[in-house]
């Protein structure tokens, strides 16, 4: 197959194909001229159950990598956020441009295909940029929601093999491997092109024709499922080892076997590529790590049969997810696919500190670039990735193959760690805010220390073992204003004594306000910051609870009020020692619509104690909480 064809010939062919409606098809059962079935088209046996030891061995490289590059690139890239000569938006995902302008697939193809003109060496540029940035793997879109495949597919004709006479997946895969990168395939299970995809079955998944009848009459979704499986089989069969499969995505009302025959897909993948690592987006259920539809709607539970890792999007979990593999994917600006109108680029400081923050919480960072229609990478992206690469050249040891921090919180930055041979642990202390007094404090650390050095210069630093902390004498100025790394060797595994949360004290006979941010959270609860309101959220389980340490100086009766948002009323208790009240949350109709309600009264003695708020299983409904208030009844 020729890799290069004159632009004039391509455009002439495309216009002819569009005119005769060739792109309107895409059935899995269609056989294209000159193509015959391959052995890869035959059924596969179910994959075997994996032992924990085998799973750890398979996941090892991914857990140690910590940093990967995401690439969103397709027909939408040439449109660059512009439709009919006008900007569609200055912010947000332009890989969804077809959906945003509500274009049918033929109209979209007519505008997008002539603008998608990959250069001969685009893939080599991507691979070099990723490697120089310090990435260990690269995940790219083999097919996004618009349905256009970057590979040469026998399943249909809406792909690069038929349109460009090139197999772009092969070019990208070979370029990545030549740079020593692991290769991941992003693959959308949503398809806005295929004429048997039954988009009306979901009210939650996007589609350009959402709310409109099928233009071709009754559809048979099983035919689309066959098409999906055939294309996945091709991707697993024709490009050598596939290291990551990044599915995208499911909804609560259309997911799993019903939508994609997901169990069959997973068996297919595990059989043909047993070492592959998959995300959890073939499903949208609790067992697969999902609590809702929002990009932050994940929960720290994942049954391995539904995938290998959880995928927070544009979001870093506040406390990580101990015992769960997870990967935060983020954009460099606000769009995944290229837009010439989006100039909201993240600062180098934010990008590097995000990488550190994620590693310190035990996760991976998948940072996205959106190349242009010719495959070239925007200069802003190149500059930022070079800055990250320069930092990683010096400090990579503090990121790669590290584990999560043993500290709950460090006021000056973050910590990662490595277990070494000989009963030694190396703590990497990423200092964001250089202490003005020259003392770096590690609160609660009681291990014996061995040595401390500056990672960038190997300068030895003086260490002090104190009763309930370790302190390190720092030079006057940091080596790197974004993050300077100090390496501390300690004996054994970190032993950090966590002091009790400080009590919220009553002043005189005044009220006490218990904010969400001062609460101790138990279970799967998280602090959210939606609409610039910090609240306790993801209260899905009645048995989860929150605590505050309180100090009552004037005993007496207190009226208890709360600021709550909930779609429906749910029952909970508030207890202080032997005193307890049961209350119901207001049904405000929305998790962002808050209402202050009086819950009841508690008679409290003068003491320092703990207030606990817990859901009641019978009659429970999720709620968001911003604060409680205890007001003396005079």
ABEGO torsion letter per residue (X at the ends): XBABBBAAAAAAAAAAAAAAGAAABGBAABBBBGBBBBAAABBBBBBBBBBAAAAAAAAAAAAAAGBBBBBBBBAAAAAGGBBGGBBABABEBAAAAAAAAGBBAAAAAAAAAAABBBBAAAAAAAAAAAAAAGBABBBBBABBAAGBBABBBAABABBAAAAAGBBAAAAAAAAAAAAGBBBBBBBBABBAABAABBAAABAABBBAABGBBBAAEBBBAAAAAAAAAAAAAAAAAAAEBBABBBBOBBBAABBEAAAAGAAAAAAAAAAABAABBBBAAABBBAAAGBABABAAABBBBBBAAAEABBBBBGBBBAAEBBGBBBBBBBBABABABBBAABABBBBAAAAAAAAAAAAAAGBBBBBBBBBBAAGBBBAAAAAAAAAAAAAAAAAAAAABGBBBBABABBAAEBBBBBBBBGGBBBBBBBBABBBAAGBBBBBGBABBBABBBBAAAGBBBBBBBBAABBBBBBBABBABAABBBBBBBBBEBBBBBBBBBBBBBBBEABBBBBBAAABBBBEABBBBABGGBBBBBGBABAABBBBBBBBBABBEBBBBBBBBBBABBBBBBBBBEABBBBBBBBBAGBAABBBBBBAEBBBBBBBBBBBBBBBBABGBBBBBBABBBBBBBX
